Amino acid sequence: MSELRLMAVHAHPDDESSKGAATMARYVDEGVRVLVVTLTGGERGDILNPAMDLPEVHGRMAEIRREEMAKAAAILGVEHHWLGFVDSGLPEGDPLPPLPEGCFALEPLEVPTEALVRVIREFKPHVMTTYDENGGYPHPDHIRCHQVSVAAYEAAADHLLYPDAGDPWSTHKLYYNHGFLRQRMQVLQDEFAKNGQEGPFAKWLESWDPDEDLLAKRVTTRIECAKYFTQRDEALLAHATQIDPKSFFFTTPMEWQQRLWPTEEFELARSRVPVRLPETDLFTGIEGRE
């Protein structure tokens, strides 16, 4: 098999470890070159792990998040590139406050698009992954990440656009990550109940109508990657400022996850090659894939 390349585009450090990480680890293990592109430095992220809520951490947030990202990339075996924009933060309040000046979400679309086009044309991915139009959840950087990724996917192939950003490259397929599925929560919650335990997903499920699991209806591609779930969790824990080891992320026994839901889910959003859905491989239809 000739060299295949996968590019995963994410808004902040830690996003790569919570969205499609086991899939990336699997492809690395199969000899695929995988590049994670992180659009911002995560400078405005809250500290979500009480053990890291320290003055010396607050004062070095940008530096620490870079160190965390390097550890996670090493655990997953992926290459990594910072695009260099500034975290917008998650605005809260009613009404919402304005976004901070100079942040990623306020950049003119063509600025980060050209920067990402340059990386695409240099790395030459066969497949890209990113977020859907809602960003996975409505963080301004996640929504902007979607917009930039789609624009760059299209522009990188057009020799008339950004001519100073390298020779054109047509990425074959673009996928959206879809990891937050109600059905998965229900399956795991049912296993807790079967074993006489309360389970961590009850509140989520109570407020989420089964008929409104719209993301599940968009899934086109399921990647078998249970073997790499432990690696995924280790990468996530490397982002110590963002991940509390005692959080609900880690309450479901690994054996249950691997047995009951051994896949990660994606939606094929764009393709320049013929496809037949559903898929079990992001590289299906691409020449060189055996």
Secondary structure, DSSP 8 states (H G I E B T S, - for coil): ----EEEEEESSTTHHHHSSHHHHHHHHHTT-EEEEEEEE--TT-----GGG--HHHHTTHHHHHHHHHHHHHHHHT-EEEEEEE-------SSS-----TT-GGGS-THHHHHHHHHHHHHH--SEEEE--TT-SS--HHHHHHHHHHHHHHHHTT-TTSSGGG-S----SEEEEE----HHHHHHHHHHHHHTT---S-HHHHHTS-GGG-HHHHH--EEEE-GGGHHHHHHHHHH-TTT--TTSGGG-S-HHHHHHH--EEEEEEEEESS---SSBS-TTTTSTT--
